[in-house]
Amino acid sequence: MPDRDDVMAELRLMPIWRLRARADRRSRSAFDVEPESARAEVSTTASDTETRAARIATLEWRDFATDVDTCVACSLCRGRRKSVPGVGDQNAQWLFVGEAPGSEEDARGEPFVGQAGRLLDNMLAALGLSRRSNVYIANVQKCRPPGNRTPEPAEVEACRPYLDRQIALIRPQLIVALGRSAATTLLGYDATIAALRGRVHRYRDVPLIVTYHPAYLLRTLPDKAKAWEDLLLARRTLRSIEQGAA
């Protein structure tokens, strides 16, 4: 009489055993592929970033604003009303750079148009300048961050090629960084305004002066005198450059 195991085997009811090692090999094989795929994905992203930066570096003024307006390189594009490329004389000696657009700038598509903008215009007028003549005004960030928060590092890096292209097109003789955020972004290290102002820095071989952001000066009136000192330093620096070129 056949025993129980023979009957179970004949009816194909015996458990089917698989070697654990074979399953483990399949698991390890799948695991081994994942890092390679991840590396390929990172590499593609880096390549796309380099390709985008190279393309922006060839933009001419006629295409610049449209390119900024269609940019989707960071999440800020989803919340903006208008992009804010910049405004002013495209052959200016002076380039003023702020951090990012605020709500009024986001509505109008032009930098420094609110109370801070009017103060900046008054500062320019005191130097015999205006935003339409020998001055160009831009921000590091071309789209408004939600709630006017500080731009995140990834957002700054996504937008930096546009500012670098503006500098290459304008070829300013002097850059004035308005506020700590713009200054530290351009200089590549963190420091206070007190530590940065009062001396000449450089960005992409262009002399750079650091001063207070006009919005800060509206809240801290006594520092207007310090900002005026910074602008006088900027004017002396520019005159020295002109005399050296003469």
HUJOCOR-V799075 format. One record per pair of residues at least 12 apart in sequence whose ideal C-beta (glycine too) atoms are under 8 Angstrom apart, sorted by the first residue. I is the first residue (numbers start at 0). J is the second residue. D is the distance in whole Angstrom. If there is no record, write none. Layout:
i=(I;I)
j=(J;J)
d=(D;D)
This chain:
i=(51;51;52;55;55;55;55;56;56;56;56;58;59;60;60;63;63;63;63;63;64;64;66;67;67;67;67;68;68;68;70;70;70;70;70;70;72;72;73;73;73;73;73;74;75;75;75;75;75;75;75;76;78;78;78;79;79;79;80;80;80;81;81;81;81;82;82;82;83;83;83;83;83;83;83;83;83;83;84;84;84;84;85;85;85;85;85;85;86;86;86;86;86;86;87;87;87;87;87;88;88;88;88;88;89;89;89;90;90;91;91;91;91;91;92;92;92;92;92;93;93;93;93;93;93;93;93;93;93;94;94;94;94;94;94;94;94;94;94;94;94;95;95;95;95;95;95;95;95;96;96;96;96;96;96;96;96;96;96;96;97;97;97;97;97;97;97;97;97;97;98;98;98;98;98;98;98;98;98;98;98;99;99;99;99;99;99;99;99;99;100;100;100;100;100;101;101;101;101;101;102;102;103;104;104;104;105;105;110;110;110;111;111;111;114;114;115;115;115;115;116;118;118;118;119;119;119;122;122;122;122;125;125;126;126;135;135;135;137;137;138;139;139;139;139;139;139;139;139;140;140;140;141;141;142;149;150;155;159;163;166;166;166;171;172;172;172;172;172;173;173;173;173;173;173;173;173;174;174;174;174;174;175;175;175;175;175;175;175;176;176;176;176;177;177;177;177;178;178;178;178;178;179;179;179;179;181;182;182;182;183;185;185;186;186;186;192;192;192;195;196;196;196;196;196;196;197;197;197;199;199;206;206;206;208;208;208;208;208;209;210;210;210;210;210;211;211;211)
j=(72;160;160;160;161;163;164;160;163;164;167;164;168;89;168;84;161;164;165;168;82;84;161;82;84;141;161;81;82;84;82;141;142;157;158;161;157;158;142;153;154;157;158;154;140;142;143;144;145;150;154;142;142;143;145;105;142;143;105;106;143;105;106;107;108;108;141;142;100;104;105;108;109;110;138;141;142;143;108;137;141;161;110;135;136;137;138;165;109;110;130;135;136;137;130;131;134;135;136;131;132;133;134;135;135;168;169;169;170;133;134;135;169;171;133;171;172;173;237;128;133;134;135;171;172;173;175;233;237;134;135;136;137;165;166;169;171;173;174;175;205;119;134;135;136;137;174;175;177;136;137;138;139;162;174;175;176;177;181;185;110;111;136;137;138;139;177;178;181;212;138;139;140;149;150;177;178;180;181;184;212;138;139;140;142;143;144;147;150;180;138;140;141;142;143;113;115;143;147;214;143;147;116;116;138;143;142;143;136;137;138;130;136;213;214;217;212;213;214;217;213;213;216;217;136;177;213;213;226;227;230;227;230;230;234;165;169;171;162;165;181;155;158;159;162;180;181;184;185;154;155;158;158;161;158;180;180;184;184;203;202;203;205;205;205;206;237;240;241;205;206;207;208;233;236;237;240;202;205;206;207;208;207;208;209;210;229;230;233;207;208;209;210;210;211;212;213;192;211;212;214;215;191;192;195;212;212;195;207;209;195;202;207;200;202;207;209;210;211;209;208;209;210;211;225;229;228;229;232;232;236;236;237;240;229;230;232;233;236;229;225;226;229;230;233;225;226;229)
d=(7;7;4;4;6;8;5;7;7;6;7;6;8;6;6;6;8;7;8;8;8;5;8;5;5;5;6;8;5;8;7;7;8;8;8;8;4;8;8;6;5;4;7;8;7;4;7;6;8;8;6;6;8;7;5;6;4;6;5;6;8;6;7;7;4;7;5;6;4;5;7;6;7;5;6;6;7;7;8;7;6;7;6;6;6;4;7;6;5;6;6;7;6;8;5;7;5;4;5;7;6;6;6;6;7;7;6;7;8;5;5;4;6;6;6;6;4;6;6;7;6;5;7;6;8;6;7;8;7;8;5;8;7;8;7;6;4;7;5;7;8;7;7;7;5;7;8;5;6;8;6;7;6;7;6;7;5;6;5;7;6;7;8;8;5;7;5;6;6;6;6;6;7;8;7;8;6;4;5;8;7;5;7;4;8;6;6;8;5;8;6;7;8;7;4;6;8;7;6;8;7;7;8;8;8;7;8;4;5;6;5;8;6;7;8;6;7;4;4;6;7;4;6;6;8;8;5;7;7;8;6;7;8;6;6;7;5;7;6;6;8;6;6;7;6;8;6;5;7;6;7;5;5;6;8;6;8;6;8;7;8;6;7;6;7;7;6;5;8;7;5;8;7;6;6;5;7;6;5;7;4;7;8;5;8;6;8;8;6;6;7;5;7;6;7;5;7;8;7;3;8;7;7;5;8;8;8;5;8;4;8;5;6;6;7;7;7;8;6;4;8;5;6;8;7;5;8;7;7;8;6;5;8;7;6;8;6;4;7;7;8;5;4;7;8;7;5;8)
